[in-house]
Amino acid sequence: MASAWNPDQYARFRQERSQPFFDLLSLVRRRPGMRVVDLGCGTGELTRLLHDDLQAREAVGVDNSATMLGRSAPYAGHGLRFETADIGTFSGDPPYDLVFSNAALHWLPDHPALLERLTRAVAPGGQLAVQVPANHDHASHRVAAEVAGEAPFHEALGGYVRVPSVLPPEAYATLLDRLGFAEQLVRLHVYAHHLPARDDVVEWVKGTTLVDYQQRLSADLFPEFLVRYRARLLPLLDDQRPYFFPFKRILFWGQR
């Protein structure tokens, strides 16, 4: 879905989307001269903050979206660079002192196999720090899957419906232990967002969840998908201003 990402749409809720990044960063243990990789770095703005806060010797931001990375040039330099690559096939060689990923790995399937691969990219004594959205049971996500299963979208999508790959928090704790992380922290955090109105939930998911369907549908059909999604979703949400939007995320950290 690299081509469908819209940096401006994603940034509409910049403050709300960035807070989990800072919470994840607070879990990282600082060490001098770290080599760091940020998987799913987007525009690179937060990767710059990561690099500077850790005073890293070297950092690389990896993303597969040319539109997002097209905004990264102002943040590069002084030990930070950006690469276009698929994080679904990423392998660190040589391994990194910190493998960091904020709001990206939920797009990838089979998290047990994924974490096993990412662990190989963590140097001995190194750290893994990950944040994944876990709000797939909210109406904003459930309705998208329902609409995708209806005509004409079901046929146009070839039967595709996005299936959540995010595991329960305790599953990540078990995986980190099995993968040899000597220390770990796993937590479920409910972020309390106050959006101007319930309509803004649609704007929120247009920048994330609905990108998956936008990439797979034609330019003529996706607007129809969006109209039906909006009509189905809004009656399920309280009509209040501001609209309270609880959003669950899982943050986990481990050190080998």
MOHU-V858808 format. One record per backbone hydrogen bond with DSSP energy under -0.5 kcal/mol. CO is the residue of the C=O (numbers start at 1). NH is the residue of the N-H. Records with the same first field share a line. If there is no record, write none. Layout:
# MOHU-V858808
CO=NH, NH
This chain:
# MOHU-V858808
1=4, 5
2=5
5=7
6=10
7=11
9=12
10=13
11=14
13=17
14=18
15=19
16=20
18=22
19=23
20=24
21=25
22=26
24=27, 28
25=28
28=30
31=34
34=36, 57, 58
35=97, 98
36=60
37=39, 100
38=40, 41, 62
41=44
44=48
45=49
46=50
47=51
48=52
49=53
50=54
51=55, 56
55=33
58=36
59=81
60=38
61=83
62=40, 41
63=85
64=66
65=69
66=70
68=71
69=72
72=75, 76
73=76
77=80
79=59
80=77
81=61
83=63, 85
85=87
86=89
87=90
96=123
97=127
98=37, 100
99=129
100=39
101=103, 131
104=107
105=108
110=114
111=115
112=116
113=117
114=118
115=119
116=120
117=121
118=121
119=122
121=96, 123
123=126
126=256
127=99
128=254
129=101
130=252
131=103, 104
132=250
135=138
138=141, 142
139=143
141=145
142=146
143=147
144=148
145=149
146=149
147=150
150=153, 154
152=156
153=157
154=159
155=158
157=160
168=171, 172
169=173
170=174
171=175
172=176
173=177
174=178
175=179
176=181
177=180
180=182
183=255
185=253
187=189, 251
189=191, 249
191=193, 247
193=195, 245
195=242, 243
197=200
198=201, 202
199=202, 203
200=204
201=205
202=206
203=207
204=207
205=208, 210
208=211, 212
209=212, 213
210=214
211=215
212=216
213=217
218=222
220=224
221=225
222=226
223=227
224=228
225=229
226=230
227=231
228=232
229=233
230=234
231=235
233=236, 237
234=237
238=240
242=244
243=195, 245
244=246
245=193
247=191
248=134
249=189, 251
250=132
251=187
252=130
253=185
254=128
255=182, 183
